[in-house]
């Protein structure tokens, strides 16, 4: 670059009478183009290998038995400009299934059996394209419903940041979050939020 400037300066000195404004403008434009090209290449080299934050994608996965957690998931998706995926039980829950006071209700039986894995419809086939996954649910018996475990165990969540959000009538999200972290220590757990 410096050599080009010397040649340019020498040509001006030698050919003073022959330099026209057109030639001068052409030489200056060529010099400016080469300079900018060099800067662009330098920036491109510096940025190679760095993550582009705009390329990160977020997915909001949720289980909602009554619609409360679905509304929270929609708010969270809007906040994070994220995609939504609903964990849908193969057999939908009825009001009787959700009666926590009934010791023989479906939800009570599932939650008493920590190995229970209620069947879900389908899989999130494109989960590999997400960097961050929020997992949301209503808190049942101070923890996540076992259908959430079904979802986690059906998907490879390696390399993703897993965040938890929950809805609850009286519990915090802490117990649910800690239970999931303990059950799946191989994953990277991030934030937790109670969204009532």
C-alpha positions as CSV (number, residue, x, y, z in Angstrom):
1,X,0.0,0.0,0.0
2,X,2.8,2.4,0.9
3,X,4.7,1.5,-2.3
4,X,1.6,2.4,-4.3
5,X,1.5,5.8,-2.6
6,X,5.2,6.4,-3.4
7,X,4.6,5.5,-7.1
8,X,1.6,7.8,-7.1
9,X,3.5,10.7,-5.6
10,X,6.5,10.1,-8.0
11,X,4.2,10.2,-11.0
12,X,2.7,13.5,-9.9
13,X,6.2,15.0,-9.5
14,X,7.4,13.7,-12.9
15,X,4.3,14.4,-14.9
16,X,3.0,17.6,-13.3
17,X,1.8,19.2,-16.4
18,X,0.1,16.0,-17.8
19,X,-2.1,15.2,-14.8
20,X,-5.6,16.2,-15.4
21,X,-8.4,16.2,-12.9
22,X,-9.9,13.0,-14.5
23,X,-6.6,11.1,-14.1
24,X,-6.2,12.3,-10.5
25,X,-9.8,11.3,-9.7
26,X,-9.3,7.9,-11.3
27,X,-6.0,7.3,-9.3
28,X,-7.6,8.4,-6.1
29,X,-10.7,6.1,-6.7
30,X,-8.4,3.2,-7.4
31,X,-6.4,3.9,-4.2
32,X,-9.5,4.2,-2.1
33,X,-11.0,1.0,-3.5
34,X,-7.8,-1.0,-2.7
35,X,-7.7,0.5,0.8
36,X,-11.3,-0.4,1.6
37,X,-10.8,-3.9,0.1
38,X,-7.9,-4.5,2.5
39,X,-10.0,-3.4,5.5
40,X,-12.9,-5.6,4.5
41,X,-10.6,-8.6,4.2
42,X,-9.0,-7.8,7.6
43,X,-12.5,-7.6,9.3
44,X,-13.6,-10.8,7.7
45,X,-10.5,-12.6,8.9
46,X,-11.0,-11.3,12.4
47,X,-14.6,-12.4,12.6
48,X,-14.1,-15.9,11.3
49,X,-14.9,-18.5,14.0
50,X,-16.8,-16.0,16.1
51,X,-20.4,-16.8,16.9
52,X,-23.0,-14.6,15.3
53,X,-25.7,-13.8,18.0
54,X,-28.3,-13.2,15.3
55,X,-28.0,-16.8,14.2
56,X,-28.9,-18.3,17.6
57,X,-32.4,-19.7,17.7
58,X,-34.7,-20.2,20.6
59,X,-37.5,-22.8,21.1
60,X,-40.2,-22.6,23.7
61,X,-41.4,-26.2,24.5
62,X,-44.4,-26.4,26.8
63,X,-46.9,-28.8,28.3
64,X,-50.2,-27.1,29.3
65,X,-53.1,-29.1,30.7
66,X,-55.5,-26.2,31.1
67,X,-54.2,-23.4,28.9
68,X,-52.4,-21.4,31.6
69,X,-48.9,-22.6,30.7
70,X,-49.8,-22.2,27.0
71,X,-50.5,-18.5,27.5
72,X,-47.2,-18.1,29.4
73,X,-45.3,-19.9,26.6
74,X,-46.8,-17.5,24.0
75,X,-45.7,-14.5,26.1
76,X,-42.2,-16.0,26.4
77,X,-42.0,-16.7,22.7
78,X,-42.9,-13.2,21.9
79,X,-40.3,-11.9,24.3
80,X,-37.6,-14.0,22.8
81,X,-38.8,-14.0,19.2
82,X,-38.9,-17.8,19.6
83,X,-40.7,-20.7,18.0
84,X,-43.3,-22.7,20.0
85,X,-43.7,-26.5,20.4
86,X,-46.4,-28.0,22.5
87,X,-45.9,-31.3,24.3
88,X,-49.1,-33.1,23.5
89,X,-50.2,-36.1,25.5
90,X,-51.2,-39.1,23.4
91,X,-54.3,-39.4,25.7
92,X,-55.5,-35.9,26.6
93,X,-56.1,-35.0,30.2
94,X,-59.7,-34.6,31.4
95,X,-60.8,-32.5,34.3
96,X,-61.2,-35.8,36.3
97,X,-57.6,-36.7,35.4
98,X,-56.3,-33.4,36.8
99,X,-58.2,-33.7,40.2
100,X,-55.2,-33.6,42.5
101,X,-57.5,-34.3,45.5
102,X,-58.5,-37.6,44.1
103,X,-55.9,-40.2,45.0
104,X,-57.0,-42.4,42.0
105,X,-56.9,-39.6,39.4
106,X,-54.5,-40.1,36.5
107,X,-52.3,-37.1,37.4
108,X,-52.0,-38.3,41.0
109,X,-51.0,-41.8,39.9
110,X,-48.5,-40.5,37.4
111,X,-46.9,-38.2,39.9
112,X,-46.6,-40.9,42.7
113,X,-44.6,-43.1,40.2
114,X,-41.4,-41.2,39.4
115,X,-40.7,-43.7,36.6
116,X,-44.0,-42.9,34.9
117,X,-43.6,-41.6,31.3
118,X,-46.9,-40.7,29.8
119,X,-46.9,-41.1,26.0
120,X,-46.7,-38.0,23.8
121,X,-47.8,-37.4,20.3
122,X,-44.9,-37.0,17.9
123,X,-41.4,-35.5,18.3
124,X,-39.9,-32.1,17.7
125,X,-38.1,-33.1,14.5
126,X,-36.2,-29.9,14.0
127,X,-34.9,-29.5,17.6
128,X,-31.3,-29.6,16.3
129,X,-31.6,-26.1,14.9
130,X,-32.1,-24.5,18.3
131,X,-29.4,-23.3,20.6
132,X,-31.7,-22.5,23.6
133,X,-34.7,-24.4,24.6
134,X,-37.1,-23.2,27.3
135,X,-39.2,-26.0,28.8
136,X,-42.4,-25.0,30.5
137,X,-45.1,-26.8,32.5
138,X,-47.5,-26.4,35.4
139,X,-46.0,-27.4,38.7
140,X,-47.6,-30.6,39.9
141,X,-46.8,-31.9,43.4
142,X,-43.9,-29.4,43.7
143,X,-42.2,-30.6,40.5
144,X,-42.5,-31.0,36.7
145,X,-45.2,-33.4,35.4
146,X,-43.7,-36.7,34.3
147,X,-44.8,-36.0,30.7
148,X,-41.9,-33.4,30.7
149,X,-39.5,-36.3,31.4
150,X,-41.0,-38.1,28.4
151,X,-40.2,-35.2,26.2
152,X,-36.6,-34.7,27.5
153,X,-35.8,-38.4,27.2
154,X,-37.2,-38.5,23.6
155,X,-34.8,-35.8,22.4
156,X,-31.1,-35.2,22.3
157,X,-30.6,-31.8,24.0
158,X,-26.8,-31.9,24.0
159,X,-25.1,-28.6,23.4
160,X,-28.2,-26.6,24.1
161,X,-28.9,-24.3,27.0
162,X,-32.0,-25.5,28.8
163,X,-34.1,-23.0,30.6
164,X,-37.2,-23.7,32.7
165,X,-40.4,-21.8,33.1
166,X,-43.4,-22.8,35.1
167,X,-46.9,-21.8,36.2
168,X,-48.2,-22.6,39.7
169,X,-51.0,-21.7,42.0
170,X,-48.6,-21.7,45.0
171,X,-45.3,-23.3,44.4
172,X,-42.0,-21.8,43.2
173,X,-40.1,-23.1,40.2
174,X,-37.0,-23.9,42.2
175,X,-38.0,-27.5,43.2
176,X,-38.9,-28.4,39.6
177,X,-35.7,-26.8,38.2
178,X,-33.5,-28.7,40.7
179,X,-35.3,-32.0,40.1
180,X,-34.7,-31.7,36.3
181,X,-31.1,-30.7,36.8
182,X,-30.5,-33.7,39.1
183,X,-32.4,-36.1,36.7
184,X,-30.5,-34.9,33.6
185,X,-27.0,-33.7,34.7
186,X,-25.6,-34.2,31.2
187,X,-27.3,-31.1,30.0
188,X,-26.5,-27.4,30.4
189,X,-29.2,-25.8,32.6
190,X,-29.6,-22.1,32.5
191,X,-32.4,-19.8,33.7
192,X,-35.6,-20.5,35.6
193,X,-38.7,-18.4,35.7
194,X,-42.1,-18.6,37.4
195,X,-44.7,-17.1,35.0
196,X,-48.0,-16.7,36.7
